[in-house]
Amino acid sequence: MMKKCALAVTLIFTLSIISGCTNIKDDSTRTKTESTLLGTGIGAAVGAGLGAILGGDKGALVGAGIGAALGAAGGYAYGDHVAGQKKNYASTEDWLDACVADAQKANQAMTAYNQELNSQIVTLQNDTATLKEKYKTAKTRQDKLKEKQSEVDQLLAKANTQLDSAKKELEAQQFVAGEAKKENKNAYAVTLDSEVEGLKANITELEKRTKDLASLSASMSV
């Protein structure tokens, strides 16, 4: 059952790769976009597989969200973002549709990432408290606590990378929202403004989580 769920999630993200490129008329831009979406899909597949192992079918779905966020983060530089490719779309509406879809996927992935990261932090806090208590009573060695600190630091590094990516995505979304207003595409502008506010909230949440991780790491220094 876990394998079936992971396969289904992978299929969903693969279909998103195909549908996300249909309105792009420029071959170069289509290739870049396909690479980005492929990175998202691969990330989703890996995340789903790991999530299924760790948490069953529900874990596969959560893992896919995290994997999608991380996959998209490395897909392309800001200069290749769909926000900067208006001229390569058949119409302004096609471009705005692609931008809205990109913004929605980014926000959904960020929400899933924040939720999973918060869960991981709670687990790490509990594990750390237990290790500290054992360390005080000589039930474990100092290196065990340092191992846990290394785990926290690695998670923090990944979270900071995701935070940088989210901030770049915010810049892109804000730019497109401004363009929609200039073109008097009010319906698109309203939708994009909503996505911008959602991403701002996700960024604020992730910034809190990075501070939690930094504080946790500092507390483990012995």
Secondary structure as GFF3:
##gff-version 3
##sequence-region A 1 222
A	DSSP	alpha_helix	2	19	.	.	.	ID=ss1
A	DSSP	alpha_helix	27	73	.	.	.	ID=ss2
A	DSSP	three_ten_helix	78	80	.	.	.	ID=ss3
A	DSSP	three_ten_helix	82	84	.	.	.	ID=ss4
A	DSSP	three_ten_helix	86	88	.	.	.	ID=ss5
A	DSSP	alpha_helix	92	136	.	.	.	ID=ss6
A	DSSP	alpha_helix	142	182	.	.	.	ID=ss7
A	DSSP	alpha_helix	186	219	.	.	.	ID=ss8
###
